[in-house]
Amino acid sequence: MAETLQSVEAALDALLKDIVPIGSEILPSDQAAGRVLASPVAARIDVPPFDNSAMDGYALRSEDAGQVLPVSQRIAAGHAGEPLSPGSCARIFTGGAIPSGADCVVMQERTEVHPEGVFIPPDVPVGDNVRRRGRDVKADSILLRAGTRLEAAALGQLAGQGVTEVEVRQRPRIALLSTGDEVIAPGETLRQGQIYNSNRPMLVRLLERFGAEVVMAESVPDDYSATCKRLQSAAEAADVVITTGGVSVGEEDHVRAALLSLGQLDMWRLAMRPGKPLAIGRIPHDLGEARFVGLPGNPVSSFVGAWLFLRPLMGALLACPALEALPCLTARSDFATRTQARRHYMRIKLSFDEKGATASAYADQNSAVLSSCVEANAFAVIPANSEIAVGDPVKCLWLVET
């Protein structure tokens, strides 16, 4: 009898069902880097706040061009000038306020300095080299929408408006539990049959990139009772409980059974490679419930599962649309492969030239080969029961933070 495997799409639907964005907090703007806006920010002032020069040169009336004009004043950035008299020009520097009466700026390279003034070439159009007030942002318009992640440009816009504090989503609290008696922390003595825990630092970094905060990172022994206790305490401390390992069908895989005893298992065993034994569910507690994601123990499976499931989960909790789905593009395959009953997420590196994007696959795609993820910047999504030849188009998911 063939086993029944659930689709990735069905698992995502189960994971995100009834998600309510987490609460918000007020932070100083200079401490809000990487956070997600919980409410929109309206512009307080026009940007730029006044007409200013885009060049070092001379401000004048366009109708006065084509002759030698006396220089009536000097206007540096940060200083206001006087109204410009007809038939004269003002020496002006980049960012300097356009004086009343001037309607254009000619760059200094186009002028000639004479004892009696500056020769201005003819045909200088109105508005030339002038940055108009409000060209970038109009006062009272929406500067940044709720759900915007505050990266460099957005932080610059806030500063440009004089904004000193913002309302942002709290970071989702994550409990990360590593199962398996064979898994030990780096720095401990490695004994026969043991391996170092590569999943924990990898997932902590990915979760931080996705906007979350890991508030608990513990190891769980291969024991049913201990697993139940750790899952329950994790659910009470976090919004999301994530485990690595223990979700397959082995006698020492206790996570699935513990989850069933504490809460509910919404989805298990997916039609994907790597990551088939991934589990999704919920763990109730006195104040509500925590979402549960059980990732396989193999590091590549955890890596793939994090991008496909943890990233959109953080996007839903943060109400951040940019995190909800990975950017998708089509590339030329420079590899050949064949799949069977499961969709394959191949670790690839995208490169670009005048012909478009090319997908280059890591040679060894085994789920235990973490090397395949180090330089990967995308997944090639190969449908089940399909064959890809060199040069065929393949769908690729680009691994970006937002």
N, C-alpha and C positions, 0 to 999 in steps of 0.2 A: 504494500500500500504506500503510495507516494505521500511524502510529508506535505502539510499545508503551510506555505510561507506567505506572510503578509507583505504588501507593497510598501515601499518607502513613503509614498504619498499617504497611504492609510495610517501609517505610524505617525507621520507628522500631524495629520488631522487629530489623531487621538491625543498627541502630546499638547497641542495648542488649544484643544477644546475648552471653552469656558475660562480661558486665561483672563485675568484682570490685571492691568498694569499696577505695579507697586507704587507706594507713596512717594512723596516729594519732600525736598528740604531746600532751604535757602543757603546758598554758598557765596562767599566773595568771588567775584569774577576771576581773580588771579589764582583761585584754587579749583576752578571748574573745568580745567582741561580734560578732554575726553569724556565728560559727562553729557547727559542727554537732557535737553530742555523739557521741562514739564508743562510750561505755558509759553505762549508766544511773547516775543519782545517787540514792542513798537519803537520806531525811531523817534528820538526826541528832537533832533535837529536835522537840517538839510546837510548833505555831504556832497560836495564841499559846501561850507556854510556861506561862502561868498564867491563871486567870480574871481578867478585867479589865473596867473600866467602859467602856461605849460612849458615855457622856455625862458632862458636868459635872453633878454633882448630889449625891445623898446615898445611901450604902449602908446597908442595914438588913435586919432580918428582915421578911419579908412579913407575918407575923402581927402585927407591931407597927405596921402602917400605920393611918391614920385618927386619929392623935393627934399632940400636940406631943412631940417627942423631943429630949432633950439631945444636943448634938454632942460626942462623946467624943474625936475625933481628926481630923486633916487628912491626907489621903493624896494626894500629887501623883504623877504618872507618874515612874517610876524609883525610888520609895521604897516600902518595905514598911511596912504598918500593923501594929497590934496586934490580937489577937482582939477581936471586937466583943462588948461586954456586952449582955445582953438589955435591951430597953427603951431603947436608945440608937441613934444613927445616926452615921455618919462622913461628914464632908465629903470628897468624892472628885472627882477630875478625870479627864478622858478618858485612858484608858490606865493609870490607877492600878490596882494589884492589889486585888482584892476581899478584904477582911479575913476571916479565919476567923470563922464565925458569921453573916455576912451572906449573903443569897441573892437580892438584887435591888438595883436602883438606880432611884431616881426622879429625873427630870431637874429641875434647879433651877427651871425656869419654872413647874412645877406646885406648888411649895412656897411657904410663907409664913414669913418669919423673925420670931420673937417673942423677947422678952428672955430667956425661960427655955429657948428651943430653937427647933426648926423644926417647923412643922405639915406632916405628911405626909398627902396625900390617901388616902382608903380604897381598897381593892381594887387594890393594887399586886401583880401576880402574881409568883410565884417565877420567877426567871430574867430578869425584865424588865431590858433594857438591860445585860445581862451577856454578854460575849464569853467563851465557854467555852474552856478549855484544849484545844488540839488541834482546834478547830473547822475551821481551814483545812488543816492538815497534821498527820498522826500520825507520831511518831518511828518509824523503820524502814520506813516505806512508801516506794514509789517516788515521788520528788519530780519527776524529769524523766527521760523515757525516752530511750534511745539514738535518734539521728536527729532530736532536737529542735534547732531552730535557736535560738541564744541571742540573742533579742531582749530588749526592755526588761523585760517581766514575768518572763521566765525568769531574767534576770540579777538581778532583785530577789529572786526566790525563793532563788537561790544565796546572795546576801548575807544573807538572813534566816536561813539555816542556818549562817552563819559559814564557808561554803566559800570557800577561797582559791585553789584550783587545780582544773582539770577536764581530762579527756581528750577531745580533740576530733579530728575528722578533719583531716588535712592538706588544704590547699587544692589542688584539681586544678591542675596546671601547664599553661598554655596557650601554644602558639606560634601567633601570628597573623601570617599572611603576606598582604600585599597585592600582587596581580599587576596588570600593565598599565603600559606605558611612558607612558601618558597620565595616570597618577595621581601627583600630587606632594603633598608635605606642605604644610599651611598655613604661610605665612610665606615660602615660596619664590616666585620670580617666575613668574607664570602666563603661559605662552606659548600661541600659537595651537595649538588642538587638545588642550590639557591641562585637567585638572580637579583640584580639591583632593580629598584623601582624606577623605571624610565617614564611610566605613565604620569606619575604625580607632577613632576616639574613641567612636563609638556602640557598637561591639562590646566595647571594653574596659570601658565603663561597665556594659553589660548583663552581661558575664561576671563582673565584680566583684559585681554584685547577686545573681548566681546562686551565689556562693560560691567562685569560681575566682580564680586569680592568673595574670596575663599575664606570663610570664617572657621572652618574645621577641616583638617587634613589628617586623617588617622588610618592606621592599619587595623584590619579585622582578621582574627584567626579563622581557620577553617573549622568552625564550630557553629551549629545551628542556633543554639541558645545565645551565644555571644553575638552572632550576626543580628538576631532579633533585637537585642538590647541596643546595639550600636545604631541600627537603622532608626529605632524609635527616638533615641536621643538626638540623632542627626536631624530628624524631621522637626523636632521641637526647636532646634537652633537655626534652621535655615529655610529659605524659600524653595530650594531645589536640593535634593539629595542625589549625588552621582556616585555610582560604584564602578570599579574596574574589576573584571573577573567575577567568577561565581554565578554566572547567569546561563551556563550551558547545562548539560544533562548528566554530568559526572557525579559520582557519589559524594565528592567533596565540594560540589557547587551548591551552596546553601542560600544564596541571595534570593533566587526566585521563590523558594519555599517560604522564606522569612517574609518576603513581601506579601505573599498570598495570606499569610497568617495575620499580618498587621494592617493591610489595606487592600488595594486592588491592583491587579495586573491588567492593563488595558491592551497591551500589544507585546508579542514575543515571537522571535524567530522571523527574520525578514528576508525577502528575496533579493538580497544584495551581497556583494562580495567586494571587500571584506566586511565583516560585521554581522553575519547572520544571527548570532544569538542575542542581539541587542534587545533589551526589555524596557518597556515604558509603563508607568503606573502612578499611583498616588498613595501617600501615607498620611492618614488623618492624625490629628492631635487635638488637644483641648482648645486651641485657638483657631483651628482651621485645618488645613492640609498642606503638605509639601509635595511638589511634583517629584517624580522619581525617574531617573534615567540610568539603566544598568548597561554600561559599556562592556564589550568583551575585553578579556585580559591582554590579548595580543596588541602591541603598541600601535601598529598601523590601523587596526580596527578601531581603536580608541581615537586616533587622529582623524580618521574619516568620519566617525560618528560625531565627533565634536563639531566639525564644520557643517555637517548635514542636519544635526538635531539641536545641539547646544546653542549654536549661533542664532537660529531663528527663535528658539525659546527665549534667549536673552532679549532679542528684538521685540518679542511680544510683551515681556515683562516691563521693558523700558519704553514701550510704545514708540519704538524707533524704526520706521519703515526701511531705512537703509540696511538694517541687519536682518530683515525678514527672509531675503533670498539672495543667494550668490549671483553675481553677474554672469550671464550666459553668452557665449559666442561660439561660432563655428570655426574650426581650424582644419588644416590638412594633416592627415595622419602620416607620420614617417615610420610607422610600425604596422605590423600585421598581427591580428589576434582573433580568437574565436571564443564565444561564450556559450554556456549551457543554460541551465534553468534560472540563473540569477543575474541580475544587472551588475556589471562590473564598474567600479569607480577606480580607474587606473591613475596612478600618480604620474603626472607629466610636467614637463616644462614648456611653456609657451614662448615662442620667439616670433619676431615680426620682421618682415621685409616688404619690399614693394609689391609682392604678390599676396600679402596678407599674413595670417597667423599659421604657424606650424606647431604641431603637437609632437613632442619627443618624449617617449615613454622610458622610464627606468627599466633596465633589463630584467631585474628580479622583482616581481610583483607579489611575492609571498607576504602574508599578513604579519609575519614576524620580522620583516626586514625594514626597520625604521629608516635605514639609509635612503629608501625610496621617497621619503617625505622631506628630507633635508633641503633639497634644491627644488622640490616641486612647488609650482605656483598655480597649479590648477588640477582638477580631476577631469579626465576624459570619461564621459558617461557612455558605456557600451551596452546597448540593450541586451536582454536575455535572448539566447538562441540566435545569435547573429554572428556574422563574420566580417571583419574589417581588413581591407587590403591597403598596402602603402598607397598614399595619395587620396584615399577616400575622405570625405568630410566627416568630422566627428564633433559631437556636441561637447563643449567644455565648460566647466564651472570654475570661474576665476576666484582664487583664494585671496580675498581682500577683507580688511577689517570692516569697512562700511560700504 
